[in-house]
């Protein structure tokens, strides 16, 4: 089954509704080898501090990582940092590719 978050996110991008940020919490090498188009690379270790300085607390943020556990951890970090609208992209880059989402280098 395809991840509904990835599918909905792709639909929103196609409709020109980019009122959100996609965050990639994987390591730099993984990001450089391929990522969702427009994703912001922020390592999990820097996530709370960089998100607070980069994004408004009401910003809608979608997160993906190496695996669903890493994405879930990143989601929790962001929620604890005061971000209310955080959602993980289950299946990460693979799920995004499965729904035909645009990627860079992947």
Backbone as ProteinMPNN parsed JSONL, in Angstrom:
{"seq_chain_A": "XXXXXXXXXXXXXXXXXXXXXXXXXXXXXXXXXXXXXXXXXXXXXXXXXXXXXXXXXXXXXXXXXXXXXXXXXXXXXXXXXXXXXXXXXXXXXXXXXXXXXXXXXX", "coords_chain_A": {"N_chain_A": [[0.843, -1.193, 0.0], [0.538, 2.19, -0.821], [1.989, 5.02, 0.768], [-0.177, 7.26, 2.236], [0.408, 9.85, 3.04], [2.645, 10.602, 1.499], [1.446, 10.5, -1.023], [-0.635, 12.441, -0.777], [0.918, 14.708, -0.286], [2.389, 14.932, -2.665], [0.254, 15.478, -4.399], [-0.555, 17.967, -3.404], [1.685, 19.527, -4.047], [1.57, 19.388, -6.839], [-0.748, 20.801, -7.253], [0.059, 23.28, -6.672], [0.276, 24.132, -4.001], [2.293, 24.918, -1.917], [2.58, 25.368, 0.928], [4.284, 24.406, 2.993], [7.035, 22.602, 4.511], [9.515, 20.257, 3.593], [11.527, 18.074, 5.327], [14.611, 16.464, 5.376], [16.135, 14.157, 7.299], [18.261, 12.476, 7.101], [21.755, 11.384, 6.822], [24.371, 13.461, 5.399], [25.632, 12.275, 3.115], [23.695, 10.424, 2.241], [21.621, 12.183, 1.627], [22.851, 13.661, -0.441], [23.112, 11.676, -2.354], [20.583, 11.245, -3.224], [17.361, 12.714, -3.021], [14.125, 14.014, -1.97], [12.774, 16.371, -4.15], [13.309, 19.706, -3.337], [13.487, 19.237, -0.638], [14.726, 20.016, 2.62], [17.88, 19.627, 3.987], [18.501, 18.563, 7.183], [20.342, 17.379, 9.725], [19.437, 14.926, 12.155], [20.584, 15.358, 14.677], [20.892, 18.112, 14.795], [18.382, 19.066, 14.512], [16.284, 20.227, 16.248], [17.351, 22.758, 17.106], [18.026, 24.022, 14.645], [15.578, 24.006, 13.295], [14.023, 25.681, 14.883], [15.207, 28.154, 14.401], [14.861, 28.381, 11.691], [12.214, 27.905, 10.818], [8.771, 28.932, 11.136], [6.794, 28.387, 14.023], [4.242, 27.535, 13.454], [4.406, 26.447, 11.007], [3.813, 23.962, 8.553], [5.275, 20.854, 8.601], [6.904, 18.227, 6.973], [8.494, 15.159, 7.44], [11.211, 12.981, 6.667], [13.347, 10.068, 6.864], [16.166, 7.777, 7.101], [14.779, 5.524, 7.74], [11.533, 4.495, 8.988], [11.597, 4.641, 11.757], [13.582, 6.556, 12.317], [12.375, 8.772, 11.157], [10.108, 8.978, 12.761], [11.305, 9.585, 15.2], [12.405, 12.079, 14.564], [10.054, 13.504, 14.1], [9.0, 13.529, 16.684], [10.983, 15.026, 18.01], [10.655, 17.519, 16.769], [8.013, 18.145, 17.519], [8.325, 18.326, 20.291], [9.888, 20.563, 20.283], [8.119, 22.518, 19.836], [6.675, 22.628, 17.473], [3.644, 22.267, 15.946], [2.445, 21.161, 13.711], [3.444, 18.589, 12.386], [4.423, 15.909, 10.376], [5.213, 12.575, 9.504], [6.744, 11.141, 6.627], [5.958, 8.168, 5.868], [7.892, 5.412, 4.92], [9.583, 6.985, 3.565], [11.951, 8.125, 1.169], [11.633, 6.044, -0.667], [8.86, 5.559, -0.619], [8.026, 7.998, -1.571], [9.083, 7.975, -4.172], [7.594, 5.849, -5.146], [5.046, 6.904, -5.44], [5.507, 8.53, -7.504], [6.752, 10.95, -7.023], [8.769, 13.916, -7.388], [12.313, 13.774, -7.553], [15.764, 14.433, -6.675], [18.736, 13.427, -8.031], [18.191, 10.771, -7.451]], "CA_chain_A": [[0.0, 0.0, 0.0], [1.31, 3.427, -0.881], [1.805, 5.916, 1.9], [-1.122, 8.321, 1.885], [1.049, 11.151, 3.256], [3.446, 10.88, 0.298], [0.509, 10.748, -2.117], [-1.282, 13.733, -0.538], [1.94, 15.734, -0.415], [2.641, 15.07, -4.097], [-0.923, 16.153, -4.957], [-0.502, 19.377, -3.008], [2.723, 20.175, -4.847], [1.081, 19.493, -8.206], [-1.792, 21.82, -7.261], [0.667, 24.568, -6.354], [-0.014, 24.473, -2.602], [3.53, 24.602, -1.201], [2.657, 26.013, 2.24], [4.876, 23.465, 3.936], [8.457, 22.315, 4.325], [9.907, 18.849, 3.688], [12.835, 17.99, 5.966], [15.331, 15.191, 5.243], [17.026, 14.065, 8.466], [19.322, 11.49, 6.859], [23.09, 11.978, 6.795], [24.682, 14.261, 4.205], [25.899, 11.406, 1.969], [22.407, 9.897, 1.767], [20.924, 13.313, 0.995], [23.531, 13.99, -1.693], [22.926, 10.619, -3.353], [19.225, 11.325, -3.732], [16.395, 13.232, -2.048], [12.904, 14.604, -2.504], [13.002, 17.714, -4.682], [12.903, 20.776, -2.427], [13.679, 18.874, 0.776], [15.774, 20.731, 3.34], [18.658, 18.666, 4.771], [18.856, 18.932, 8.552], [20.62, 16.151, 10.462], [18.627, 14.734, 13.349], [21.268, 15.936, 15.837], [20.743, 19.576, 14.775], [17.022, 19.361, 14.085], [15.524, 21.146, 17.109], [17.9, 24.114, 17.084], [17.932, 24.604, 13.303], [14.175, 24.216, 12.945], [13.545, 26.857, 15.62], [15.718, 29.37, 13.77], [14.543, 28.389, 10.266], [10.799, 27.772, 10.496], [7.765, 29.445, 12.068], [6.257, 27.261, 14.804], [2.981, 27.084, 12.867], [4.713, 25.895, 9.682], [3.532, 22.538, 8.38], [6.545, 20.213, 8.283], [6.882, 16.801, 6.674], [9.832, 14.648, 7.737], [11.554, 11.598, 6.334], [14.713, 9.706, 7.228], [16.654, 6.509, 6.561], [13.73, 4.543, 7.994], [10.389, 5.084, 9.681], [11.971, 4.926, 13.145], [14.286, 7.836, 12.33], [11.375, 9.803, 10.856], [9.27, 9.113, 13.96], [12.129, 10.289, 16.185], [12.482, 13.477, 14.118], [8.733, 14.077, 14.34], [8.905, 13.763, 18.125], [11.895, 16.133, 18.317], [10.029, 18.764, 16.316], [6.845, 18.419, 18.366], [8.845, 18.776, 21.589], [10.464, 21.894, 20.068], [7.025, 23.475, 19.71], [6.032, 22.595, 16.16], [2.388, 21.53, 16.108], [2.004, 20.535, 12.462], [4.543, 17.764, 11.902], [3.954, 14.609, 9.903], [6.295, 11.828, 8.873], [6.469, 10.478, 5.348], [6.289, 6.754, 6.092], [8.5, 4.823, 3.737], [10.604, 7.931, 3.125], [12.25, 8.366, -0.239], [11.057, 4.946, -1.461], [7.419, 5.81, -0.741], [7.888, 9.179, -2.428], [9.308, 7.525, -5.546], [6.491, 4.944, -5.506], [3.885, 7.699, -5.891], [5.937, 9.342, -8.64], [7.206, 12.268, -6.583], [10.019, 14.389, -7.987], [13.517, 13.597, -6.743], [17.029, 14.929, -7.195], [19.834, 12.476, -7.917], [17.813, 9.425, -7.003]], "C_chain_A": [[0.884, 1.252, 0.0], [0.996, 4.294, 0.329], [0.905, 7.073, 1.502], [-0.509, 9.706, 2.078], [1.863, 11.531, 2.015], [2.525, 11.234, -0.866], [-0.152, 12.121, -1.972], [-0.305, 14.892, -0.743], [2.249, 16.004, -1.896], [1.477, 15.817, -4.762], [-0.909, 17.641, -4.638], [0.543, 20.14, -3.813], [2.237, 20.391, -6.279], [0.009, 20.582, -8.329], [-1.256, 23.202, -6.91], [0.334, 25.058, -4.951], [1.21, 24.178, -1.736], [3.662, 25.238, 0.18], [3.209, 25.105, 3.315], [6.356, 23.29, 3.623], [8.674, 20.815, 4.457], [11.323, 18.824, 4.24], [13.377, 16.57, 5.843], [16.327, 15.116, 6.389], [18.113, 12.998, 8.302], [20.693, 12.177, 6.85], [23.353, 12.63, 5.438], [24.927, 13.385, 2.97], [24.613, 10.843, 1.378], [21.636, 10.986, 1.038], [21.533, 13.605, -0.376], [23.309, 12.928, -2.771], [21.508, 10.59, -3.905], [18.261, 11.789, -2.657], [15.156, 13.768, -2.752], [13.225, 16.028, -2.96], [12.46, 18.759, -3.706], [13.088, 20.464, -0.955], [14.86, 19.623, 1.367], [16.555, 19.705, 4.168], [19.005, 19.222, 6.151], [19.096, 17.633, 9.324], [19.82, 16.109, 11.77], [19.251, 15.391, 14.577], [21.107, 17.444, 15.937], [19.293, 20.02, 14.595], [16.301, 20.4, 14.94], [16.04, 22.579, 16.991], [17.758, 24.76, 15.709], [16.492, 24.868, 12.899], [13.644, 25.474, 13.629], [14.011, 28.154, 14.97], [15.293, 29.493, 12.31], [13.056, 28.446, 9.935], [9.917, 28.405, 11.561], [7.131, 28.242, 12.769], [4.935, 26.726, 14.248], [3.172, 26.489, 11.463], [4.364, 24.409, 9.648], [4.818, 21.881, 7.882], [6.329, 18.721, 8.054], [8.317, 16.303, 6.779], [10.002, 13.239, 7.174], [13.011, 11.357, 6.661], [15.126, 8.414, 6.544], [15.587, 5.424, 6.671], [12.609, 5.224, 8.786], [10.701, 5.412, 11.139], [12.678, 6.275, 13.256], [13.313, 8.984, 12.06], [10.481, 10.049, 12.072], [10.022, 9.871, 15.05], [12.211, 11.774, 15.833], [11.155, 14.194, 14.36], [8.573, 14.432, 15.815], [9.78, 14.949, 18.543], [11.25, 17.468, 17.945], [8.814, 19.129, 17.166], [7.274, 18.931, 19.734], [9.447, 20.179, 21.491], [9.377, 22.949, 19.826], [6.344, 23.536, 18.362], [4.802, 21.691, 16.239], [1.998, 20.719, 14.875], [3.157, 19.766, 11.828], [3.997, 16.396, 11.522], [5.126, 13.881, 9.261], [5.821, 11.22, 7.561], [6.909, 9.034, 5.54], [6.804, 6.139, 4.797], [9.534, 5.732, 3.096], [10.719, 8.095, 1.62], [11.639, 7.284, -1.127], [9.569, 5.155, -1.682], [7.17, 6.984, -1.675], [8.069, 8.794, -3.894], [8.157, 6.658, -6.036], [5.253, 5.694, -5.98], [4.26, 8.633, -7.039], [6.373, 10.749, -8.283], [8.553, 12.622, -7.186], [11.196, 14.225, -7.014], [14.712, 14.221, -7.444], [18.061, 13.836, -6.97], [19.465, 11.065, -7.525], [17.432, 8.536, -8.162]], "O_chain_A": [[1.86, 1.335, 0.746], [-0.123, 4.293, 0.841], [1.192, 7.786, 0.54], [-0.864, 10.641, 1.361], [1.774, 12.662, 1.538], [2.803, 12.173, -1.613], [-0.22, 12.88, -2.938], [-0.665, 15.926, -1.306], [2.355, 17.155, -2.319], [1.701, 16.693, -5.598], [-1.211, 18.473, -5.493], [0.307, 21.278, -4.216], [2.464, 21.451, -6.863], [-0.127, 21.209, -9.379], [-2.008, 24.175, -6.855], [0.134, 26.254, -4.735], [1.166, 23.274, -0.902], [4.768, 25.616, 0.567], [2.669, 25.037, 4.419], [6.857, 23.769, 2.606], [8.088, 20.172, 5.329], [12.219, 19.471, 3.697], [12.69, 15.6, 6.163], [17.26, 15.916, 6.454], [18.804, 12.661, 9.263], [20.777, 13.405, 6.868], [22.645, 12.378, 4.463], [24.468, 13.728, 1.881], [24.457, 10.79, 0.158], [21.068, 10.753, -0.03], [20.809, 13.776, -1.357], [23.317, 13.239, -3.962], [21.258, 9.976, -4.942], [18.322, 11.326, -1.519], [15.143, 13.951, -3.969], [13.869, 16.79, -2.239], [11.299, 18.701, -3.301], [12.871, 21.33, -0.107], [15.87, 19.839, 0.697], [15.959, 18.984, 4.968], [19.712, 20.223, 6.27], [18.159, 16.868, 9.553], [19.569, 17.14, 12.395], [18.536, 15.924, 15.425], [21.175, 18.005, 17.031], [19.011, 21.217, 14.533], [15.757, 21.363, 14.401], [15.256, 23.508, 16.798], [17.402, 25.935, 15.62], [16.215, 25.86, 12.224], [12.899, 26.244, 13.024], [13.286, 29.149, 14.987], [15.353, 30.583, 11.741], [12.673, 28.974, 8.891], [10.266, 28.416, 12.741], [6.957, 27.19, 12.154], [4.553, 25.592, 14.539], [2.206, 26.079, 10.82], [4.6, 23.689, 10.618], [5.383, 22.295, 6.869], [5.661, 18.046, 8.837], [9.243, 16.938, 6.275], [9.081, 12.423, 7.196], [13.813, 12.289, 6.73], [14.531, 8.001, 5.549], [15.494, 4.532, 5.828], [12.731, 6.379, 9.194], [10.138, 6.353, 11.698], [12.408, 7.047, 14.176], [13.42, 10.048, 12.671], [10.139, 11.192, 12.376], [9.439, 10.703, 15.745], [12.098, 12.627, 16.712], [11.136, 15.353, 14.775], [8.07, 15.503, 16.153], [9.355, 15.78, 19.345], [11.298, 18.426, 18.716], [8.615, 20.298, 17.494], [6.667, 19.854, 20.277], [9.512, 20.901, 22.485], [9.678, 24.127, 19.634], [5.512, 24.414, 18.131], [4.905, 20.506, 16.559], [1.303, 19.709, 14.985], [3.77, 20.224, 10.864], [3.207, 15.803, 12.257], [5.935, 14.488, 8.56], [4.66, 10.84, 7.411], [8.088, 8.712, 5.392], [6.226, 6.325, 3.726], [10.27, 5.317, 2.201], [9.723, 8.191, 0.903], [11.173, 7.582, -2.227], [9.066, 4.958, -2.788], [6.228, 6.974, -2.468], [7.305, 9.23, -4.755], [7.783, 6.722, -7.208], [4.498, 5.194, -6.814], [3.439, 9.429, -7.494], [6.368, 11.641, -9.131], [9.374, 11.747, -7.461], [11.08, 14.502, -5.821], [14.677, 14.498, -8.643], [18.241, 13.371, -5.845], [20.348, 10.241, -7.289], [17.089, 7.372, -7.959]]}, "name": "protein", "num_of_chains": 1, "seq": "XXXXXXXXXXXXXXXXXXXXXXXXXXXXXXXXXXXXXXXXXXXXXXXXXXXXXXXXXXXXXXXXXXXXXXXXXXXXXXXXXXXXXXXXXXXXXXXXXXXXXXXXXX"}
